[in-house]
Amino acid sequence: MLNEKAQQIFRYIVRCGRERGFPPTLREIGEEFGITSTNGVRYYLGVLERDSYLKRSGRISRGMEIPESGLRRFTRQYGYAAADPDAQEWTGIPILGRVAAGAPFLAQENVEGRLQLDDAFPSSAPRFALRVKGDSMKDAGILDGDLVVVRKAERAENGDVVVAMLGDEATVKTYERRPDRVLLHPANAAYRPIGVLEKDELRILGIVIGLVRPATAGKPRPGR
């Protein structure tokens, strides 16, 4: 069982993630709870990590992540949703709307809802869902208005269907790396592949692992 201080720190980390898009530093946690040393903060983070409520990356000050399984279990155990009515927004797979270049990847301003389908799309890596705009992938069965479920990744293999950031827009395409460029292939003969050179700004956001089709999906619009 977590003591009251550990529970409060957990809630604070979740709240910072929701409001800022990233976790607090050790110093910020200490200031919030009157803990004078970073070792004292590390003690409580260690307790949370030991019980699998939290994952930490080395000794990086912001190197902490709350896995979805840990948040769900905390909610069941300690009634987190009752303490914070918005807690339900932090369970499930986040649905991203427009993904702005330079913004925190899962910043709250990008999240327009949550998919409660964790068991259907298992992954040890973080996941997100992106709402597709346009018909450029229709021959791959990805229609306008669909939600593609994506495993977060920075690299892809040839043939992977990826979500890639080009400039300030996210696009869903099939990935192909060639010696001198990357090609992002549509699945619609009406569209040409997008050629990306080394000098161009291309960032892989993730690899598509599934699809959810809302009842209103399927009417084509120009777009991603």
Secondary structure, DSSP 8 states (H G I E B T S, - for coil): ---HHHHHHHHHHHHHHHHHSS---HHHHHHHHT--SHHHHHHHHHHHHHTTS-EE-TT-TT-EE--HHHHHHHHHHH-HHHH-GGGGGGSSEEEE----TTS-TT-GGGEEEEE--GGGS--SS-EEEEE--SSTTGGGT--TT-EEEEEE-S---TT-EEEEEETTEEEEEEEEE-SS-EEEE-SSTTS--EEE-TTS-EEEEEEEEEEE--TTTT---S--
